[in-house]
Amino acid sequence: MTTTGPAADGGLHLKPFRGLRYVPERVGSLAAVTSPPYDVVVRPDGLHHLQSADPHNIVRLILPQAATPDARGRQAADTLRTWLAEGVLAADDRPALYVYEQRDGDLLQRGLIGALALSAPDEGVVLPHEDVMAPIVEDRASLMRTTAANLDPLLLTYRGDATACGATAVVERTAATAPLLSTTTEDGVDHRLWAVTDPADLAEVTAGLARHQALIADGHHRWATYLRLRAEHPSPSPWDYGLVLLIDTARYPLRVRAIHRLLNRLAPDRALAALTALDGAFRVRPLDAPLPAALDALASAADAGNAFLLAGAGRFHLVDRPSPDLLAATVPADQPPAWRALDATVLHHTLLEHVWRVPDAPEDITYIHDSAAAVEQAERRGATAVLLHPVREETVRDLARQGVMMPRKSTSFGPKPATGLVLRSLHTDTATD
């Protein structure tokens, strides 16, 4: 995404760092110690599965199990110190940027992992598009502060130039060489990693990124955490940088998926009764179909306006065609029309707040990326799952450029990087430029 103004003056600055990586001889396999990002792990099943995959699985660092944020941070820091002392993890000898590749069948994605210079929101270099929750930022801050480490990279995107130079050219040249590591995770995705240390390549990356700004695709809470921790430490320091994976979406477009809601304390019958009581404010139709066909029906309905798929008690219901009068009465009017028309906006302001009176709290709403997992959890808990259709990437980018925040957990960009292939320790990354 090329820009003018403040972003053009500073742009993106990706700094090499000494990556902290698993020592292959000390773990069962690299695949067995990796994990999805912390917020994608479906608790408790996914957490227990990862913990049992290998005693050194990265989930023991990113999702330590303790009662308070401080206790979780101390537990993760103790684990990290132990693994370093035992040689399970070790820092690379030289600072590097890392080319990271994911391949899933016909899908190929490549990007650069590095320590990104942090910028204030008003500088326009890194564009968030979703709000964050203070308790999650506090939890991530405690973890990063105590471990003095960036344990997993944010996913950022930018739009590269159609030239044969710059960061993407370095990525492609590097990917034609022998990788530093290669592994296939249990989901069938192949992962490869290379280290870029040549000064000429690093200079080409720096020059190429200096004219660009980036959109946060995944990791808004971690970005807010980076900014919070930077403010806590005198500059210059390693806290002026944060670990990111930067993808050129002109070369490798990302997939955009929805993030679904599990309403833990709302039974399906109560959800439907509340909608029916509104007397035509929404159209509600039962769907006698399996999940794939129900999602197809949701996609068709979403083309015409706001639409949601309710799941629970062994049934699906399509909810669409909200009354314009109801939307005018429940959706804030002080935002752009594109924001007011978002499914996530209507879900939170109209359905959750006005119709169902569901508090926006962790005990009431669980955010789940996978539709089948959301349905399964609804059935298990006697709860209601609300499945959404994805937002177009162009809508996300346009709102971000306007400085408009979407409701949190509105989008899921992917594929997401595997956690555990390369970490950043602020103890070994002492250089500030």
Secondary structure as a PSIPRED ss2 file (coil, helix, strand):
# PSIPRED VFORMAT (PSIPRED V4.0)

   1 M C   1.000  0.000  0.000
   2 T E   0.000  0.000  1.000
   3 T C   1.000  0.000  0.000
   4 T C   1.000  0.000  0.000
   5 G C   1.000  0.000  0.000
   6 P H   0.000  1.000  0.000
   7 A H   0.000  1.000  0.000
   8 A H   0.000  1.000  0.000
   9 D H   0.000  1.000  0.000
  10 G H   0.000  1.000  0.000
  11 G C   1.000  0.000  0.000
  12 L C   1.000  0.000  0.000
  13 H C   1.000  0.000  0.000
  14 L E   0.000  0.000  1.000
  15 K E   0.000  0.000  1.000
  16 P C   1.000  0.000  0.000
  17 F E   0.000  0.000  1.000
  18 R C   1.000  0.000  0.000
  19 G E   0.000  0.000  1.000
  20 L E   0.000  0.000  1.000
  21 R E   0.000  0.000  1.000
  22 Y E   0.000  0.000  1.000
  23 V C   1.000  0.000  0.000
  24 P H   0.000  1.000  0.000
  25 E H   0.000  1.000  0.000
  26 R H   0.000  1.000  0.000
  27 V C   1.000  0.000  0.000
  28 G C   1.000  0.000  0.000
  29 S C   1.000  0.000  0.000
  30 L H   0.000  1.000  0.000
  31 A H   0.000  1.000  0.000
  32 A H   0.000  1.000  0.000
  33 V H   0.000  1.000  0.000
  34 T C   1.000  0.000  0.000
  35 S E   0.000  0.000  1.000
  36 P C   1.000  0.000  0.000
  37 P C   1.000  0.000  0.000
  38 Y C   1.000  0.000  0.000
  39 D C   1.000  0.000  0.000
  40 V C   1.000  0.000  0.000
  41 V C   1.000  0.000  0.000
  42 V C   1.000  0.000  0.000
  43 R C   1.000  0.000  0.000
  44 P C   1.000  0.000  0.000
  45 D H   0.000  1.000  0.000
  46 G H   0.000  1.000  0.000
  47 L H   0.000  1.000  0.000
  48 H H   0.000  1.000  0.000
  49 H H   0.000  1.000  0.000
  50 L H   0.000  1.000  0.000
  51 Q H   0.000  1.000  0.000
  52 S H   0.000  1.000  0.000
  53 A H   0.000  1.000  0.000
  54 D C   1.000  0.000  0.000
  55 P C   1.000  0.000  0.000
  56 H C   1.000  0.000  0.000
  57 N C   1.000  0.000  0.000
  58 I C   1.000  0.000  0.000
  59 V H   0.000  1.000  0.000
  60 R H   0.000  1.000  0.000
  61 L H   0.000  1.000  0.000
  62 I H   0.000  1.000  0.000
  63 L C   1.000  0.000  0.000
  64 P C   1.000  0.000  0.000
  65 Q C   1.000  0.000  0.000
  66 A C   1.000  0.000  0.000
  67 A C   1.000  0.000  0.000
  68 T C   1.000  0.000  0.000
  69 P H   0.000  1.000  0.000
  70 D H   0.000  1.000  0.000
  71 A H   0.000  1.000  0.000
  72 R H   0.000  1.000  0.000
  73 G H   0.000  1.000  0.000
  74 R H   0.000  1.000  0.000
  75 Q H   0.000  1.000  0.000
  76 A H   0.000  1.000  0.000
  77 A H   0.000  1.000  0.000
  78 D H   0.000  1.000  0.000
  79 T H   0.000  1.000  0.000
  80 L H   0.000  1.000  0.000
  81 R H   0.000  1.000  0.000
  82 T H   0.000  1.000  0.000
  83 W H   0.000  1.000  0.000
  84 L H   0.000  1.000  0.000
  85 A H   0.000  1.000  0.000
  86 E C   1.000  0.000  0.000
  87 G C   1.000  0.000  0.000
  88 V C   1.000  0.000  0.000
  89 L E   0.000  0.000  1.000
  90 A E   0.000  0.000  1.000
  91 A E   0.000  0.000  1.000
  92 D C   1.000  0.000  0.000
  93 D C   1.000  0.000  0.000
  94 R C   1.000  0.000  0.000
  95 P C   1.000  0.000  0.000
  96 A E   0.000  0.000  1.000
  97 L E   0.000  0.000  1.000
  98 Y E   0.000  0.000  1.000
  99 V E   0.000  0.000  1.000
 100 Y E   0.000  0.000  1.000
 101 E E   0.000  0.000  1.000
 102 Q E   0.000  0.000  1.000
 103 R E   0.000  0.000  1.000
 104 D E   0.000  0.000  1.000
 105 G C   1.000  0.000  0.000
 106 D C   1.000  0.000  0.000
 107 L E   0.000  0.000  1.000
 108 L E   0.000  0.000  1.000
 109 Q E   0.000  0.000  1.000
 110 R E   0.000  0.000  1.000
 111 G E   0.000  0.000  1.000
 112 L E   0.000  0.000  1.000
 113 I E   0.000  0.000  1.000
 114 G E   0.000  0.000  1.000
 115 A E   0.000  0.000  1.000
 116 L E   0.000  0.000  1.000
 117 A E   0.000  0.000  1.000
 118 L C   1.000  0.000  0.000
 119 S C   1.000  0.000  0.000
 120 A C   1.000  0.000  0.000
 121 P H   0.000  1.000  0.000
 122 D H   0.000  1.000  0.000
 123 E H   0.000  1.000  0.000
 124 G C   1.000  0.000  0.000
 125 V C   1.000  0.000  0.000
 126 V E   0.000  0.000  1.000
 127 L E   0.000  0.000  1.000
 128 P C   1.000  0.000  0.000
 129 H C   1.000  0.000  0.000
 130 E E   0.000  0.000  1.000
 131 D C   1.000  0.000  0.000
 132 V C   1.000  0.000  0.000
 133 M C   1.000  0.000  0.000
 134 A H   0.000  1.000  0.000
 135 P H   0.000  1.000  0.000
 136 I H   0.000  1.000  0.000
 137 V H   0.000  1.000  0.000
 138 E H   0.000  1.000  0.000
 139 D H   0.000  1.000  0.000
 140 R H   0.000  1.000  0.000
 141 A H   0.000  1.000  0.000
 142 S H   0.000  1.000  0.000
 143 L H   0.000  1.000  0.000
 144 M H   0.000  1.000  0.000
 145 R H   0.000  1.000  0.000
 146 T H   0.000  1.000  0.000
 147 T H   0.000  1.000  0.000
 148 A C   1.000  0.000  0.000
 149 A E   0.000  0.000  1.000
 150 N E   0.000  0.000  1.000
 151 L C   1.000  0.000  0.000
 152 D C   1.000  0.000  0.000
 153 P C   1.000  0.000  0.000
 154 L E   0.000  0.000  1.000
 155 L E   0.000  0.000  1.000
 156 L E   0.000  0.000  1.000
 157 T E   0.000  0.000  1.000
 158 Y E   0.000  0.000  1.000
 159 R C   1.000  0.000  0.000
 160 G C   1.000  0.000  0.000
 161 D C   1.000  0.000  0.000
 162 A C   1.000  0.000  0.000
 163 T C   1.000  0.000  0.000
 164 A C   1.000  0.000  0.000
 165 C C   1.000  0.000  0.000
 166 G C   1.000  0.000  0.000
 167 A H   0.000  1.000  0.000
 168 T H   0.000  1.000  0.000
 169 A H   0.000  1.000  0.000
 170 V H   0.000  1.000  0.000
 171 V H   0.000  1.000  0.000
 172 E H   0.000  1.000  0.000
 173 R H   0.000  1.000  0.000
 174 T H   0.000  1.000  0.000
 175 A H   0.000  1.000  0.000
 176 A C   1.000  0.000  0.000
 177 T C   1.000  0.000  0.000
 178 A C   1.000  0.000  0.000
 179 P C   1.000  0.000  0.000
 180 L C   1.000  0.000  0.000
 181 L E   0.000  0.000  1.000
 182 S E   0.000  0.000  1.000
 183 T E   0.000  0.000  1.000
 184 T E   0.000  0.000  1.000
 185 T C   1.000  0.000  0.000
 186 E C   1.000  0.000  0.000
 187 D C   1.000  0.000  0.000
 188 G C   1.000  0.000  0.000
 189 V C   1.000  0.000  0.000
 190 D E   0.000  0.000  1.000
 191 H E   0.000  0.000  1.000
 192 R E   0.000  0.000  1.000
 193 L E   0.000  0.000  1.000
 194 W E   0.000  0.000  1.000
 195 A E   0.000  0.000  1.000
 196 V E   0.000  0.000  1.000
 197 T C   1.000  0.000  0.000
 198 D C   1.000  0.000  0.000
 199 P H   0.000  1.000  0.000
 200 A H   0.000  1.000  0.000
 201 D H   0.000  1.000  0.000
 202 L H   0.000  1.000  0.000
 203 A H   0.000  1.000  0.000
 204 E H   0.000  1.000  0.000
 205 V H   0.000  1.000  0.000
 206 T H   0.000  1.000  0.000
 207 A H   0.000  1.000  0.000
 208 G H   0.000  1.000  0.000
 209 L H   0.000  1.000  0.000
 210 A C   1.000  0.000  0.000
 211 R C   1.000  0.000  0.000
 212 H E   0.000  0.000  1.000
 213 Q C   1.000  0.000  0.000
 214 A E   0.000  0.000  1.000
 215 L E   0.000  0.000  1.000
 216 I E   0.000  0.000  1.000
 217 A E   0.000  0.000  1.000
 218 D E   0.000  0.000  1.000
 219 G C   1.000  0.000  0.000
 220 H H   0.000  1.000  0.000
 221 H H   0.000  1.000  0.000
 222 R H   0.000  1.000  0.000
 223 W H   0.000  1.000  0.000
 224 A H   0.000  1.000  0.000
 225 T H   0.000  1.000  0.000
 226 Y H   0.000  1.000  0.000
 227 L H   0.000  1.000  0.000
 228 R H   0.000  1.000  0.000
 229 L H   0.000  1.000  0.000
 230 R H   0.000  1.000  0.000
 231 A H   0.000  1.000  0.000
 232 E H   0.000  1.000  0.000
 233 H C   1.000  0.000  0.000
 234 P C   1.000  0.000  0.000
 235 S C   1.000  0.000  0.000
 236 P C   1.000  0.000  0.000
 237 S C   1.000  0.000  0.000
 238 P H   0.000  1.000  0.000
 239 W H   0.000  1.000  0.000
 240 D H   0.000  1.000  0.000
 241 Y E   0.000  0.000  1.000
 242 G E   0.000  0.000  1.000
 243 L E   0.000  0.000  1.000
 244 V E   0.000  0.000  1.000
 245 L E   0.000  0.000  1.000
 246 L E   0.000  0.000  1.000
 247 I E   0.000  0.000  1.000
 248 D E   0.000  0.000  1.000
 249 T C   1.000  0.000  0.000
 250 A C   1.000  0.000  0.000
 251 R C   1.000  0.000  0.000
 252 Y C   1.000  0.000  0.000
 253 P C   1.000  0.000  0.000
 254 L C   1.000  0.000  0.000
 255 R E   0.000  0.000  1.000
 256 V E   0.000  0.000  1.000
 257 R E   0.000  0.000  1.000
 258 A C   1.000  0.000  0.000
 259 I C   1.000  0.000  0.000
 260 H E   0.000  0.000  1.000
 261 R E   0.000  0.000  1.000
 262 L E   0.000  0.000  1.000
 263 L E   0.000  0.000  1.000
 264 N C   1.000  0.000  0.000
 265 R C   1.000  0.000  0.000
 266 L C   1.000  0.000  0.000
 267 A C   1.000  0.000  0.000
 268 P H   0.000  1.000  0.000
 269 D H   0.000  1.000  0.000
 270 R H   0.000  1.000  0.000
 271 A H   0.000  1.000  0.000
 272 L H   0.000  1.000  0.000
 273 A H   0.000  1.000  0.000
 274 A H   0.000  1.000  0.000
 275 L H   0.000  1.000  0.000
 276 T H   0.000  1.000  0.000
 277 A C   1.000  0.000  0.000
 278 L C   1.000  0.000  0.000
 279 D C   1.000  0.000  0.000
 280 G C   1.000  0.000  0.000
 281 A C   1.000  0.000  0.000
 282 F C   1.000  0.000  0.000
 283 R E   0.000  0.000  1.000
 284 V E   0.000  0.000  1.000
 285 R E   0.000  0.000  1.000
 286 P E   0.000  0.000  1.000
 287 L E   0.000  0.000  1.000
 288 D C   1.000  0.000  0.000
 289 A C   1.000  0.000  0.000
 290 P C   1.000  0.000  0.000
 291 L H   0.000  1.000  0.000
 292 P H   0.000  1.000  0.000
 293 A H   0.000  1.000  0.000
 294 A H   0.000  1.000  0.000
 295 L H   0.000  1.000  0.000
 296 D H   0.000  1.000  0.000
 297 A H   0.000  1.000  0.000
 298 L H   0.000  1.000  0.000
 299 A H   0.000  1.000  0.000
 300 S H   0.000  1.000  0.000
 301 A H   0.000  1.000  0.000
 302 A H   0.000  1.000  0.000
 303 D C   1.000  0.000  0.000
 304 A C   1.000  0.000  0.000
 305 G C   1.000  0.000  0.000
 306 N C   1.000  0.000  0.000
 307 A E   0.000  0.000  1.000
 308 F E   0.000  0.000  1.000
 309 L E   0.000  0.000  1.000
 310 L E   0.000  0.000  1.000
 311 A E   0.000  0.000  1.000
 312 G E   0.000  0.000  1.000
 313 A C   1.000  0.000  0.000
 314 G C   1.000  0.000  0.000
 315 R E   0.000  0.000  1.000
 316 F E   0.000  0.000  1.000
 317 H E   0.000  0.000  1.000
 318 L E   0.000  0.000  1.000
 319 V E   0.000  0.000  1.000
 320 D E   0.000  0.000  1.000
 321 R C   1.000  0.000  0.000
 322 P C   1.000  0.000  0.000
 323 S C   1.000  0.000  0.000
 324 P H   0.000  1.000  0.000
 325 D H   0.000  1.000  0.000
 326 L H   0.000  1.000  0.000
 327 L H   0.000  1.000  0.000
 328 A H   0.000  1.000  0.000
 329 A H   0.000  1.000  0.000
 330 T H   0.000  1.000  0.000
 331 V C   1.000  0.000  0.000
 332 P C   1.000  0.000  0.000
 333 A C   1.000  0.000  0.000
 334 D C   1.000  0.000  0.000
 335 Q C   1.000  0.000  0.000
 336 P C   1.000  0.000  0.000
 337 P H   0.000  1.000  0.000
 338 A H   0.000  1.000  0.000
 339 W H   0.000  1.000  0.000
 340 R H   0.000  1.000  0.000
 341 A C   1.000  0.000  0.000
 342 L C   1.000  0.000  0.000
 343 D H   0.000  1.000  0.000
 344 A H   0.000  1.000  0.000
 345 T H   0.000  1.000  0.000
 346 V H   0.000  1.000  0.000
 347 L H   0.000  1.000  0.000
 348 H H   0.000  1.000  0.000
 349 H H   0.000  1.000  0.000
 350 T H   0.000  1.000  0.000
 351 L H   0.000  1.000  0.000
 352 L H   0.000  1.000  0.000
 353 E H   0.000  1.000  0.000
 354 H H   0.000  1.000  0.000
 355 V H   0.000  1.000  0.000
 356 W C   1.000  0.000  0.000
 357 R C   1.000  0.000  0.000
 358 V C   1.000  0.000  0.000
 359 P C   1.000  0.000  0.000
 360 D C   1.000  0.000  0.000
 361 A C   1.000  0.000  0.000
 362 P C   1.000  0.000  0.000
 363 E C   1.000  0.000  0.000
 364 D C   1.000  0.000  0.000
 365 I E   0.000  0.000  1.000
 366 T E   0.000  0.000  1.000
 367 Y E   0.000  0.000  1.000
 368 I E   0.000  0.000  1.000
 369 H C   1.000  0.000  0.000
 370 D C   1.000  0.000  0.000
 371 S H   0.000  1.000  0.000
 372 A H   0.000  1.000  0.000
 373 A H   0.000  1.000  0.000
 374 A H   0.000  1.000  0.000
 375 V H   0.000  1.000  0.000
 376 E H   0.000  1.000  0.000
 377 Q H   0.000  1.000  0.000
 378 A H   0.000  1.000  0.000
 379 E H   0.000  1.000  0.000
 380 R H   0.000  1.000  0.000
 381 R H   0.000  1.000  0.000
 382 G C   1.000  0.000  0.000
 383 A C   1.000  0.000  0.000
 384 T E   0.000  0.000  1.000
 385 A E   0.000  0.000  1.000
 386 V E   0.000  0.000  1.000
 387 L E   0.000  0.000  1.000
 388 L C   1.000  0.000  0.000
 389 H C   1.000  0.000  0.000
 390 P C   1.000  0.000  0.000
 391 V C   1.000  0.000  0.000
 392 R C   1.000  0.000  0.000
 393 E H   0.000  1.000  0.000
 394 E H   0.000  1.000  0.000
 395 T H   0.000  1.000  0.000
 396 V H   0.000  1.000  0.000
 397 R H   0.000  1.000  0.000
 398 D H   0.000  1.000  0.000
 399 L H   0.000  1.000  0.000
 400 A H   0.000  1.000  0.000
 401 R H   0.000  1.000  0.000
 402 Q C   1.000  0.000  0.000
 403 G C   1.000  0.000  0.000
 404 V C   1.000  0.000  0.000
 405 M C   1.000  0.000  0.000
 406 M E   0.000  0.000  1.000
 407 P C   1.000  0.000  0.000
 408 R C   1.000  0.000  0.000
 409 K C   1.000  0.000  0.000
 410 S C   1.000  0.000  0.000
 411 T C   1.000  0.000  0.000
 412 S E   0.000  0.000  1.000
 413 F E   0.000  0.000  1.000
 414 G E   0.000  0.000  1.000
 415 P C   1.000  0.000  0.000
 416 K C   1.000  0.000  0.000
 417 P C   1.000  0.000  0.000
 418 A C   1.000  0.000  0.000
 419 T E   0.000  0.000  1.000
 420 G C   1.000  0.000  0.000
 421 L C   1.000  0.000  0.000
 422 V C   1.000  0.000  0.000
 423 L E   0.000  0.000  1.000
 424 R E   0.000  0.000  1.000
 425 S E   0.000  0.000  1.000
 426 L C   1.000  0.000  0.000
 427 H C   1.000  0.000  0.000
 428 T C   1.000  0.000  0.000
 429 D C   1.000  0.000  0.000
 430 T C   1.000  0.000  0.000
 431 A C   1.000  0.000  0.000
 432 T C   1.000  0.000  0.000
 433 D C   1.000  0.000  0.000
